[in-house]
Amino acid sequence: MPENAGTRPLLLLGPLVRHVDPVSATIWVETDRPCEVSVLGRRARTFCVNGHHYALVVVEDLEPGSTTPYEVHLDGALVWPQAHSAFPPSRIRTAGGPGAFRLAFGSCRYATPTTADVRDAIPPDALDSYARKLADQPEDQWPDALVLLGDQVYADELTPATTEWVSQRRDLSEPPGAQAADYEEYTRLYMESWSDPQVRWLLSNVPSSMVFDDHEMIDDWNTSAAWRAEVTPTDWWQKRITGGLTSYWVYQHLGNLSPNELAEDELWQAIEGNETRDAGPMLDAMAHRADTEPRSVRWSYVRHWGSSRLIMLDSRAGRVLEEDDRKILDDEEFDWVEAAMKNAVTDGVEHLLIGTSLPWLLPHSVHDLERWNETLSVRHAGKPLGRLAEQLRQAADLEHWAAFGQSFERLGRALVALGRGELGRAPATALVLSGDVHHAYAAELVNPGGLDTRVHQLTVSPLHNSSPHAIEIGFKVGWSRWARAITGGLRALARVERSPVQWRKQAGPFFGNELGELLLEGKDARFLLWATSREDDGTPRFTQVLDTRLS
């Protein structure tokens, strides 16, 4: 974007309140040119990435359990709150106050209502509806955290306006066609997704934790070794994955880090220490390593919220894809996860949250299909039946935890050990939060038994998208007993090893645009589900459709 010397800098995106603890907060912004960003007297110079300008302001010395209204100044000029805004002033609310800890979560948000194709007939946006609801409520009913579990942007499904814009840059008849091709085009996707007034206000008030899923890069990202062998030699892939991972680092991952983690992060220190240099080449090199050497970057992280704790897992970038050794997390990363679980128990956490974009516990028949498919793919790798199984895997998106049997079982063993008190005093709940599958449900682990912790799978998706009627039918059937009998027969015919992990559905499936809430207080935990719809006159409606106790 051009830098117009002599005029005031503009706030393009943000502010986003990202990491917040009892005494500090980080505020992320994007501006149209280099400038100094000031929040509550703390200043930061912007850094440059491929011609775009960003800042992360670390605000320290806050009081635990406090509320602090804030403004954003660029080169001394007030740019936030916006003049004549219909929303309340933005504020930083630190952890440590009385009452329940309230967390909102969901995944899969396609652009915004004003940029999406009206022909798609997407129901009202759950985040927009949630923001309007909060603006009319007392602050003590606002969530303390927002967890976005993947697909914040859709690089492989462009809106009509962005498709037109991209067509002015390059020939859409050449791969990757009407999909994001590089960093510049990714910045357009984030501008579409985060610029509507409701979501902008929401993200300026509620601390957000984020993780990617496949559509931020491309559908089927890292499904299998065969998929990678097909896509990585193409002419367009390197720019695509580099732009995707670099933009993810800038727009999402940087804000996931605490001030202490920022101080220890060599890449961030190198960028912050030289604001005049374009950090694009440095981040592009990081992104290339992250794609080709997944162990070089850890995207997983931990959020500390008093008696609750979130361990966010990278379910995509760090997969091991060799057909005879498939893992959704490599051994080193899983060791890190188990150590984080142990630390949570040692610290006396009552509610352990496992964030993963992909559900661990699926509808039973879908789980059986994925286990059956992986078994055939491994057993017949390189043979006609194995190639057929691979085609089915990619066509039907059979690549959740169930399709990585080693990892599915290891997470099960870790949660059972936690729930039996083998790591120390068992917490009240262990909640696996996920999205991806375009419906919402709650399921509970019932075997192995002997648990002092209640272990639940809570899935909420999408925030803003549409689900074809066939998908709704498929998932409704997927939870049925007769479908499970059929897929159980397939599993038996293929001699698929039976898992000791068993679960039952508690609620759902629910379809449409939705947002989940957790209320955590002491040992008590409740799950609320909100869904959007329209009045007869087209006005968006936001309705609570579920309130169930988890503890």
Residue pairs with C-beta under 8 A, 6 or more apart in sequence:
1 32
1 33
1 51
1 52
3 32
3 33
3 34
4 33
8 74
8 75
8 77
9 31
9 32
9 33
9 34
9 35
9 74
9 75
9 77
9 79
10 31
10 32
10 33
10 74
10 79
11 29
11 30
11 31
11 72
11 74
11 79
11 80
12 30
12 31
12 32
12 191
13 29
13 30
13 190
13 191
13 194
13 195
13 200
14 27
14 28
14 29
14 30
14 72
14 80
14 194
14 200
14 203
14 204
15 27
15 28
15 29
15 39
15 72
15 80
15 90
15 203
15 204
16 27
16 28
16 29
16 194
16 203
16 204
16 208
16 255
17 25
17 26
17 27
17 90
17 92
17 203
17 204
17 205
17 206
17 207
17 208
18 25
18 26
18 27
18 28
18 56
18 207
18 208
18 254
18 255
18 256
19 25
19 26
19 207
19 255
19 256
19 257
19 258
19 259
19 303
20 26
20 92
20 93
20 94
20 95
20 207
21 94
21 95
21 258
21 304
22 62
22 64
22 65
22 94
22 95
22 96
23 60
23 61
23 62
23 63
23 64
23 94
24 58
24 59
24 60
24 61
24 62
24 258
24 259
25 58
25 59
25 62
25 92
25 94
25 207
26 56
26 57
26 58
26 59
26 255
26 257
26 259
26 262
27 39
27 56
27 57
27 59
27 70
27 72
28 54
28 55
28 56
28 57
28 254
28 255
29 37
29 54
29 55
29 57
29 72
30 52
30 53
30 54
31 37
31 46
31 53
31 54
31 55
31 74
32 53
33 46
33 53
34 45
34 46
34 48
34 53
34 275
35 45
35 46
35 53
35 74
35 75
36 43
36 44
36 45
36 46
36 74
36 75
36 76
37 43
37 44
37 45
37 46
37 55
37 57
37 72
37 73
37 74
38 57
38 72
38 73
38 74
38 76
39 57
39 59
39 70
39 71
39 72
39 73
40 59
40 68
40 70
40 71
40 92
42 57
42 58
42 59
42 60
43 57
44 55
44 56
44 57
44 58
45 55
45 275
46 53
46 54
46 55
46 275
47 53
47 54
47 55
47 271
47 272
47 275
47 279
48 275
48 276
48 277
48 278
48 279
48 280
49 183
49 246
49 250
49 278
49 279
49 280
49 283
50 183
50 184
50 246
50 278
50 280
51 184
51 278
51 280
52 187
54 250
56 254
56 255
56 262
58 259
58 262
59 70
59 92
60 259
62 68
62 92
62 94
63 94
64 94
64 95
64 96
64 97
65 94
65 95
65 96
65 97
65 98
66 93
66 94
66 97
67 91
67 92
67 93
67 139
68 91
68 92
68 93
68 94
69 89
69 90
69 91
70 90
70 91
70 92
71 78
71 80
71 81
72 78
72 79
72 80
73 79
80 90
80 204
81 87
81 89
81 90
85 197
85 201
86 135
86 197
87 131
87 135
87 197
87 201
88 135
90 201
90 204
90 205
91 139
91 205
93 139
93 142
93 144
93 205
95 101
95 144
95 305
95 306
96 306
99 140
99 521
100 519
100 520
100 521
100 524
101 144
101 145
101 305
101 306
101 307
101 308
101 518
101 519
101 520
101 521
102 141
102 142
102 143
102 144
102 145
102 517
102 518
102 519
102 520
103 143
103 144
103 145
103 146
103 147
103 305
103 308
103 353
103 517
103 518
103 520
104 130
104 143
104 145
104 146
104 147
104 206
104 515
104 516
104 517
105 146
105 147
105 148
105 149
105 433
105 458
105 460
105 515
105 516
105 517
105 518
106 126
106 127
106 148
106 149
106 435
106 460
106 461
106 462
106 463
106 514
106 515
106 516
107 148
107 149
107 150
107 151
107 213
107 357
107 434
107 435
107 436
107 460
107 461
107 462
107 463
108 150
108 151
108 213
108 215
108 435
108 436
108 438
108 461
108 462
108 463
108 464
108 465
109 125
109 127
109 148
109 151
109 152
109 193
109 462
109 463
109 464
109 465
110 116
110 122
110 151
110 154
110 157
110 462
110 464
110 465
111 153
111 154
111 159
111 189
111 192
111 193
111 464
112 125
112 128
112 192
112 193
112 195
112 196
112 199
112 464
113 122
113 124
113 125
113 128
113 196
113 464
114 196
115 159
115 161
115 162
115 192
116 122
116 159
116 464
117 159
117 160
120 466
121 466
122 464
122 465
122 466
122 513
123 466
123 512
123 513
123 532
123 533
123 534
124 513
124 532
124 533
124 534
124 540
124 541
124 542
125 196
125 198
125 199
125 463
125 464
125 513
125 532
125 540
126 462
126 463
126 464
126 513
126 514
126 515
126 530
126 531
126 532
126 542
127 198
127 199
127 202
127 463
127 464
127 515
128 196
128 198
128 199
128 464
128 540
129 513
129 515
129 530
129 532
129 540
129 541
129 542
130 202
130 515
130 530
130 542
131 198
131 199
131 201
131 202
132 198
132 540
132 542
133 542
134 141
134 142
134 143
134 202
134 205
135 201
142 205
142 206
143 206
143 517
144 206
144 207
144 305
145 206
145 207
145 208
145 209
145 303
145 305
145 310
146 202
146 203
146 206
146 207
146 208
146 209
147 208
147 209
147 210
147 310
147 312
147 353
147 355
147 433
148 208
148 209
148 210
148 211
149 211
149 213
149 355
149 356
149 357
149 433
149 434
149 435
149 436
149 460
149 461
150 211
150 212
150 213
150 214
150 215
150 216
150 357
150 435
150 436
151 212
151 213
151 214
151 215
151 216
151 357
151 435
151 436
151 462
152 190
152 193
152 210
152 212
152 216
152 251
152 252
153 186
153 189
153 190
153 192
153 193
153 215
153 216
154 189
154 215
154 216
155 179
155 180
155 186
155 189
155 215
155 216
155 217
155 218
155 240
155 244
156 179
156 180
156 215
156 218
156 219
157 179
157 215
158 166
158 178
158 179
158 180
158 189
159 192
161 192
162 185
162 188
162 189
162 192
163 172
163 178
165 188
166 172
166 178
166 180
166 181
166 185
166 188
169 184
169 185
170 181
172 178
174 236
175 234
175 235
175 236
176 236
176 240
179 218
179 240
180 186
180 188
180 189
180 240
180 243
180 244
181 236
181 239
181 240
181 243
182 239
182 240
182 242
182 243
183 242
183 243
183 246
183 247
183 280
183 284
184 243
185 243
186 243
186 244
186 246
186 247
187 247
190 247
190 251
193 199
194 200
194 203
208 255
209 256
209 301
209 303
209 310
209 312
209 355
210 252
210 253
210 255
210 256
211 252
211 256
211 299
211 312
211 313
211 314
211 315
211 355
211 356
211 357
212 248
212 252
212 299
212 314
212 316
212 317
212 357
213 315
213 316
213 357
213 358
213 435
213 436
214 220
214 221
214 222
214 316
216 244
216 248
217 240
217 241
217 244
217 245
217 316
218 231
218 240
218 244
219 397
220 227
220 394
220 397
220 399
221 316
222 228
222 316
222 317
222 319
222 321
223 393
223 394
223 397
223 399
224 321
224 323
224 326
224 377
224 390
224 393
224 394
224 399
225 321
225 322
225 323
226 390
226 394
227 394
228 321
231 237
238 288
241 287
241 291
242 284
242 287
242 288
242 291
243 287
244 287
245 286
245 287
245 290
245 291
245 317
246 280
246 283
246 284
246 286
246 287
249 283
249 286
249 287
250 283
253 299
254 268
256 301
256 303
256 312
257 265
257 268
257 301
261 301
262 268
263 269
267 282
267 283
267 286
270 279
270 282
271 279
271 282
271 283
286 296
286 297
289 296
289 297
290 296
290 297
290 299
290 317
291 317
294 317
294 318
294 319
294 330
295 318
295 330
295 332
295 333
297 317
298 314
298 318
298 333
298 336
299 314
299 317
299 318
300 311
300 312
300 313
300 314
300 318
300 329
300 333
300 336
300 337
301 312
302 309
302 310
302 311
302 312
302 340
303 309
303 310
303 312
307 348
307 349
307 350
307 351
307 520
307 522
308 349
308 350
308 351
308 352
308 353
308 520
309 344
309 347
309 349
309 351
309 352
309 353
310 353
310 354
310 355
311 337
311 340
311 341
311 344
311 352
311 353
311 354
311 355
312 355
312 356
313 329
313 337
313 354
313 355
313 356
314 329
314 333
315 328
315 329
315 356
315 357
315 358
315 401
316 357
318 329
318 330
318 333
319 326
319 327
319 328
319 329
319 330
319 404
320 326
320 327
320 330
323 377
323 378
323 381
324 378
324 381
325 406
326 374
326 378
326 403
326 404
326 405
326 406
326 407
327 334
327 404
327 406
327 407
328 358
328 401
328 404
328 407
328 408
329 337
329 407
334 407
334 410
337 414
338 414
341 352
341 414
341 418
341 423
342 423
342 424
344 352
344 427
345 352
345 418
345 423
345 424
345 425
345 426
345 427
346 424
348 425
349 427
350 427
350 428
350 429
350 520
350 522
350 523
351 427
351 428
351 429
351 430
351 431
351 518
351 520
351 525
352 418
352 427
352 429
352 430
352 431
352 453
353 431
353 432
353 433
353 518
354 360
354 411
354 415
354 430
354 431
354 432
354 433
355 433
355 434
356 401
356 432
356 433
356 434
357 434
357 435
357 436
358 399
358 400
358 401
358 434
358 436
359 400
359 401
359 432
359 434
359 435
359 436
359 437
359 457
359 459
360 401
360 408
360 411
360 432
360 434
360 457
361 367
361 432
361 443
361 445
361 457
361 501
361 503
362 370
362 400
362 401
362 402
362 437
362 478
363 441
363 475
363 478
363 479
363 505
363 509
364 478
364 479
364 483
364 484
364 487
365 477
365 478
365 479
365 480
365 483
365 484
365 486
365 487
366 400
366 402
366 475
366 478
367 402
368 484
368 487
368 488
368 490
368 491
368 496
369 396
369 398
369 487
369 490
370 398
370 399
370 400
370 402
370 403
371 402
371 403
371 405
371 491
371 496
371 499
372 487
372 490
372 491
372 494
372 496
373 389
373 392
373 393
373 398
373 403
374 393
374 398
374 402
374 403
374 404
374 405
375 405
375 494
375 495
375 496
375 497
376 385
376 386
376 389
376 494
377 386
377 389
377 390
377 393
379 386
379 494
380 386
380 389
392 398
393 399
393 403
400 436
400 437
401 407
401 408
401 411
402 408
405 497
408 499
408 501
409 499
409 501
412 445
412 499
412 500
412 501
415 430
415 445
415 453
415 455
416 445
416 448
416 451
417 423
418 426
418 427
418 430
418 453
419 426
419 430
419 451
419 452
419 453
419 454
419 455
420 426
420 450
420 451
420 452
421 452
426 451
426 452
426 453
427 453
428 453
428 454
428 523
428 524
428 525
428 551
429 453
429 454
429 455
429 456
429 525
429 550
429 551
430 453
430 454
430 455
430 456
431 455
431 456
431 458
431 518
431 525
431 550
432 455
432 456
432 457
432 458
433 458
433 459
433 460
433 516
434 457
434 458
434 459
434 460
434 461
435 459
435 460
435 461
435 462
436 459
436 461
437 459
437 461
437 475
438 461
438 462
438 465
438 467
438 471
438 475
438 511
439 459
439 461
439 467
439 471
439 472
439 475
439 508
439 509
439 510
439 511
440 459
440 460
440 461
440 508
440 509
440 510
440 511
440 514
440 516
440 529
441 457
441 459
441 479
441 505
441 506
441 507
441 508
441 509
441 510
442 456
442 457
442 458
442 459
442 505
442 506
442 507
442 508
442 527
442 546
442 548
442 550
443 456
443 457
443 503
443 504
443 505
443 506
444 454
444 455
444 456
444 457
444 503
444 504
444 506
445 451
445 455
445 456
445 457
445 501
445 502
445 503
446 502
446 503
446 504
447 500
447 501
447 502
448 500
448 501
454 550
454 551
456 506
456 527
456 550
457 503
458 516
458 518
458 527
460 514
460 515
460 516
460 529
461 514
462 513
462 514
463 513
463 514
463 515
464 513
465 513
467 511
467 512
472 511
475 509
475 511
476 509
477 483
479 505
479 508
479 509
491 498
506 548
507 527
507 529
507 546
507 548
508 546
510 529
510 531
510 545
510 546
512 531
512 532
512 533
513 531
513 532
514 529
514 530
514 531
514 532
514 545
515 529
515 530
516 527
516 528
516 529
516 530
517 527
517 528
517 529
517 530
518 525
518 526
518 527
518 528
519 525
519 526
519 528
523 551
524 549
524 551
525 549
525 550
525 551
526 547
526 548
526 549
526 550
527 546
527 547
527 548
527 549
527 550
528 544
528 546
528 547
529 544
529 545
529 546
529 547
530 542
530 543
530 544
530 545
531 542
531 543
531 545
532 540
532 541
532 542
532 543
533 540
533 541
533 543
534 540
534 541
535 541
